[in-house]
């Protein structure tokens, strides 16, 4: 079937007069239909605009009415040759979206609210809602492509739903992703933003747990739970040589990089641990609280306070070799009250055990607790994340440590 072409082009001439396309009725762009406006598009408060076809917006875009789609076929393309404002008092519900404007570094000025349910193609041009107060939300099942230094969101991004998600955020002309993984509640709602600036003025770097040697003084992220349905899961941060201090890039190579979080209750930076992925230049950990995050560098003598030996390959086939997740500690005084958590790659906690190793309580490839699989089910062979939390040192001067890493579960 050939696409139908539906163009609305209004050209006005005269001093002080600007071209504008206004809708105050019902406008429906059906599948396989093209709609284009070279002037400002204004969906008035009385207007209803439903897009299941392809809509090309070459000028400013304003929505004060109903703007939505019926089918999963709609595409809205912002393709101006000058700065484009995206505004309005009502949410614009869009399916697929293309941002393609090379007129300036930040050609999209978002002061309204857009809600994306399909794919956002950040082909060219930064979407700036940080300076204009707008809001952009990705729904369950949505994603983004072509995100780069040249095209991302400068400001807060919301994510609604139960899937893991990489936020298309940046600042100062740099794309600096952060990710969350939570897959137990479809009503989970996160909001995240990247700051290419020193956090020390707001969150003192002098106030930190003693195992942290240095805190990143060039960048930080805020990742917040936006509703009570959002449960704890995994947080992923990244590093890049163009924004991250070289000492932290080196720390990743030496397994001394960690994620740190500002704990508002104690006004202290705390160590959240982290599993380092050198290929992706990311670090991931499980968290029980959200807020302000950045990268930390551990003291060389605090990377493994109790010299634990961790055997992170598990093959529970009954041959007596690597049948369970073995953590070998030199003494009970070295690591007391050891708690182990295991997460799958989607951020679902599949195992948790306090006083790990006592009374035969070990991870042998089976789940535990309120999970997405039955307690009796064996987990599939895959790569998992582990989180260790324990107390060490003397009873008089007790300290706490948290670390994370990868766990490889085999079915052989």
N, C-alpha and C positions, 0 to 999 in steps of 0.2 A: 504493500500500500504506500502510495506517495504521500508525503507530508503536505498538508494544506498550509498555506502561508497567509497569516493574518497580521497585516502591518497597520499600526496606528501612528501616523506621522503628522504632527501639528506644527506648522511653522508660523511664527508671528513676528512681525517687524514693527519697529517704532521705538522711539526713545523711552527707556524705562520699562519696556514691555518684554517679558521673557516667555519663551515657548514652554508649554506645559500640557501634559496629558492627564486629565482628571477622570476618575471613575466614581460615580455616585449611584450606580445601579448594580446589576449583576453581570459580571464579566467572567465567562468560563472559557479557558483555553484547553481544548480537548486533546487527547493523545494524538500524536502525529500532526500537530498544528503548531505553527510558529507565530509568536507575537513579538513585536519589536516596537520600542519607542525611543526616538533620538532625543527627546526632551525630558524634562523632569516628569517622573510618574508619581501621581498623587492619588492614592486610594482613600477617598474621603470617608468620613464617619458613617455615611449612609451606604457606602460601597461594599460589595462583596466580590472578591477576586479569587477564583479557584484555578490553579495552574496544574494541569496534567500533561501539558505539552512542553514547548521550549519558549521561554520568555527572555528576550534580550533587553537589558536595561543599560542604555548608553549614557544616561544622565543621572540626576539625583533620584532617590527612591524614598517615598514617605508612605507610611501606612497608619491611618487612623480608623480603619474599618475592619472588615473580616478578610484575611488573606490566608489561604489554606490550599490543600490539594485533596483529591479523592483517592487516586490510584498511586502506585509507587512508580510513576513514570515521569513526574514533573521535573523540570530543570530550569533554574533561574540563573542567568549569566549576567554578571556585572562586568561590563566591558567598555568603560568610558575612556576617553582620551584626555580627560581633565579630572580634577578631584571630584569624587562622588560622595555625597552625604547619604547615609542610610538612617532614616529617622522615623518617628511616628510614636503615637501614644498607645498603640495596640501591638501585640506580638504578631510578627510575620512568620507563619508556619510554612517552611520550605522543605522540599524533598532534596533533590540534588542541587548543589550550588557551585558555580564557578566564579572565582575572583581573578580577573585578568585586566590589569590596568598598570601601565608602565609610565604614567605621566609624572609620578614622583615616587619617593621611597615608601611613603604612607598615603596612598591615594584614597583609601576608604575610611571615611570618618563616621564611625558608628555611634549614634546617639540614641537610636531606637533599640528594639529587642527582636532578634531573629532566633528561630528555633529550627534546628536541622535534624531531619530524620534519615537522610540518605548519606551521600558522600559529598564532602566539601573538598573541592579541588583548588588548592592554594597555588595557582599557576604563576601569578605575578601580582605583587602588591601587598603591602602590610595592611591588615585591618586594625585600625586604631580605635579602641574603645576606652583606653586608659585616659585619654585627654578629652573625651567627649561623653563619657558616662553611659555608654550603651551596654548591651548584654547579649552574649552569644551562648546558646545552649545546644549541646549534642545529645540527642535522644538515644535510647537503647537501640543497638544495631547500626548506629551511625559511625562514620570514620572519616579520615581525611587523607589526602594524597598530595604529593609534590610540595610538601611543607619544607621550607628552607629559610635561609637568612633573608631572602628577598620576599618571602611571602609566608606570613604567620599571623597570629593575633598578638598585638601589643596591649595587654590588659588581662582581665579575668576571663576565664573560660569555665563554663559549667558542664558537667556530665551527669546525665540521668540514666539509671539502669544498672543491671547486674553484670556487666561485662568489664574485662580489663580494658584500660584506655590510656593512650598516650596523648597528653594535652599538647595542642599545637601552639605553644606559647613562646614568647621571646621578648626581648627588650634591647634597646640600643642598636638595633640592626642585626641582632643575633638570635637565631632559633635555638632555644634551650629547653628541650623537652623535660617533662616529668610525667610519671605514670602512676596509676593506682590499679589495684586488682582487688575486687570484692565481688563474689558471685553467689551470695546467699539471699539477696533481697532485691527484687526487681525495682523497688522504690528507692534504692540507694541514690544519693545525690551529693556530688563533690563539686567544689569550685577551687580553681588553682590559678596562680599567677607567678611569673618569673620577674625578679628584680636584678638588673645589672648594676648593683651598687653595694656598698659596704653596709652590712647589717649592724655594725658595732655601735653606731650612734643610738639605735633603738634597743638593741639587745646586746649588752656588754659582753665582749669576748673575754674579758678578765674573769667572768663568772662562769666557770665550766668545771665539769667533773675531772678529777685528777688524771684519768687515763687519757684525756684529750690534750695533745700538745699544742695544736694550732687549729684555728677556725678560719675557713675561707672568708677573706675580707673583700672579695670582689663581686660576689653574687649570692643570692638566696632565693628560696621559693616559699610561697605560702600555699598549703594544701589543707582545705577545711572540709569537714562534714557539714553539709547544708541542711540536713534533716535528721531526725532521730532514727529513721530506718537504716541509715548508713552504718554498717558494722565495720569492725577493724579488719584490716587485710594487709596487703603488701604496698609499699611505696618504692618507686624507682626514681632515682636521680641520675644525671649524666654529668660527664666532664668533657671539656673541650679546651685545647691549648690556647685558643684565642681569647677565652674568658676566664679560665680557671688558672690560679697560680701554679707555676711549674712544680712547686714542692708537693702539691696535691696530685698532679699527674704522675710524678715519681712515686708517690706513696701508693698509688694504685698498682704499680709494677711490683712493689715490695709488700703487698698485702697489708698495708698500714692505713688504707683509706677506709673511712667509715661515714655513715650518715649521722648527723647530729640534729637534735631538735631542741628548740627553746621551750623549756618547761616553765610555763607562766606561774605555776603554783610555788615553785622554789626560786624563780628568777635565775635559772641556771641552764646552760647548755648541757644536755645529757647525750650520752653515746647510745645510739640505736643499733649499732652493728651494721653489717652489710655483706652480701655476697657479690663479689666483684666479677664482672664480665668484661675482660680486656678487649674482646673482639668488638663488642657493641659500645664500649666505653660507658657502661652503666653500672650502677650498684643498687642492690635491692635488699630490703629488709621488711620484716613484719613489725607492725606498730600497734600499740594500744591507744595512742593519742595522736591527734593531728595538730597542725598549726604551722609554725615557722621551721623550715628545714634548710640545711645547707650541708656542705661536705666538711668533714673534720679529718685531721691527721693524728694518728695515735702515737703516744709515747712508745719508743722501741721496746721498752720493758713491760708494756701493758697490752701488747697485742695478744698474748696468751698468758695471762697472769699465773696460771697454775700448771703451765706446760702440759695441758691436756693433749692426749693423742686421740685424734678423731678419725675413725675409719668410715669414710662416707660412701662406700660401695656396699650395697646390700643385695644378696641373692638368696632369698629364703627358700632354697630347694631341699633342705634337709641333709646336705652333705657335710655339715659341721663347719663349713667355711663361709664366713660373712653372712650367716643366717639372720643376723640382726644388726641394727645400728649400734656399733660399739664405740663407747667413749671411755677411754682408759685414763683414770686419774690416779695420781701418786698416793693420795690419801684423802680421807673424808674431810680433813682440815683444809685441804687444798681447794676443794669445790663442794660446798655444802648446799643443800636444798636445790639441787640441780633440776631445772624444768626444761623439757624438750618440747618444741612445737615443730610440726612439719606441715608445709603448705604445698599444694600443687601449683603448677605454673599459672593457673587462673586466680590464684590468691585464696583458694578455699583451704581452710585449715583442716587437714585430714587426720591429724594426730596431735595429742597433747598429753603429757604425763609429768606430774610433780614427783619429786624424789626418784628421778629416773634411775633405773638399774636395780632398785631395791625390790625384793620379793619377785624377781623375774619380770618386772614391768619394763619391757623394752619394745622398740619399734621393729617389727618383723615383716613389714609390708602390708599390715592390715590397718584399717582405719579405726578411729575411736571417737566417741562423742557424737554431737549433733552435726551430722555431715550430709553431704549429697549422695553418699553411698551407704549401704547397710554396714553395720558394725562387723558382720561376719564376712563381708566381701574382701577379697584380696585386691589391693590397689594395682592398677596397670603399671607395667614397666615404663619408666619415664624419668625425667630429671625433676627433682623437688628442691625446695628450699628448707633448710633447717634453721631454727633459732634456739640458741642456748642461753639460759639465764641462770646465774648461780652466785652464791656468796663465797667469798674467800678471805684469807687473812685470819688474824687472831679474833677471838670472840670480843676482845676489848676494842680492837680497831678493825671491825669488819667492813669489807668493801663488797660492792656488787658489780657484776660484769655481764655484758650481753654481747653475743657475737652471732654472726650468720654465715651460712655457706651453702654450697650445693650438695645434694644427696642424690646418688644415682641408684635407682631401684631396678634390678634385673629380674627377669622371669626364668633365667637359666640356672 
